[in-house]
């Protein structure tokens, strides 16, 4: 039976099936990834983005297709990750805007909405590249608009749209030489084809098929081929090394938001820039060399949330399988950079967090394993910079850091007395590598004051502190260095501490330690969302010992 009008109920089914089909093939899309940088996660990013959109649609059922479109657009905006995920969100943002006022749509209106999505996505990308998901979407929408003039059936129109998307996908290697050289199609375009295939299956009343004629996964992910795919880009050729994503929640009293100005200003910091915005917030994806500069600019407009920074040079090195060999000291001829960052952390997860936002050297150390002055001196030299900034992240390490600074003669060392991990991260995010050392020191010291820090740990003996009776094994809640609560139960101690910490702040960051289970973290998030309105919660796996949780609010 031919479908000549599309309502919200069936469109929601299309979205859910498209998301499901993409999810099943996300690893396949990851394996295809080769452009524009070797981050290898296109399928993952598109899957997480589409899943977020589908979740919002599922939570807001409606027979009104315009309302379903609004839910999809909102879910995609909040969940969009990576270049491909943001473009996907823009394709459906434009689509949804075109149908917003309609309860049902015809084939002509469906095709027009596809074209509106393409127009929106192209505007969002600072420098559109052909041979990518943009091209596949554009070609498919063009075919749909032409066909809709004589085709009232939406299911047949979707079939035409999918066929043209598949043809366009096969042409992507002709537009991007690196794809042709490696022998793969564009990964983002492939992800979109999977979504469209899910759409068509619903319209035809069929189970979605995975029989897309492409090389097998084994062919794509074997070591030799995978090295070939990623190896066409040299690590040193990656001009902007950090994939930087964040959202800005606009605030009164800050710089008024103008999307065009915002996008143009951000373009000076890197490439692969994408900006999408509504009345309340803006989402940014950019590849930058100095992510701190980008984040500092974003703060002019409001609060930063959902930040993610990834070192693409490190990812590329890991994928290609390069192994950097350390030269003997007498052979080192590397030119010194202007700034180097040394930080002290406990836990692999926290170490990776600091590296992702710019730390050059991470010293393993903390409460029970404080690094020596010699360790810190060696780290200063390893940073290989004219000016080295040290973030101790522990009150017991600040003195050793200052002592190390005093014995190093050929490097200007700046010790920022961060006493907690959240303080260290806040300072590093405020770092501007183009500023002079004196200004850098003032800015980073000032950033220490912007965050409240809390930790949950356990008592190793009976004691009494500040009127609190503490028994061995009790869980203690520490707020900015002072023990303020105790409890025999870890979750209850965490809830009590957060109740004392959170006043009118808008962002809570939870760094999960080795002794905190995922189930307990979920219970903690549920507690926060129930007790406190309008607070964003971010969770990172810090893997730190001794501290079950490290909290920060701002």
Beta strands, then each sheet from edge to edge (+ up, - down):
strand 1: 6-7
strand 2: 104-105
strand 3: 242-250
strand 4: 270-277
strand 5: 281-288
strand 6: 302-311
strand 7: 337-345
strand 8: 361-364
strand 9: 385-391
strand 10: 412-416
strand 11: 452-458
strand 12: 463-465
strand 13: 468-470
strand 14: 475-479
strand 15: 482-487
strand 16: 507-512
strand 17: 536-541
strand 18: 549-553
sheet 1: 1+ 2-
sheet 2: 4+ 5- 3+ 6-
sheet 3: 8+ 7+ 9+ 10+
sheet 4: 15+ 14- 11+ 18- 16+ 17+
sheet 5: 12+ 13-
end
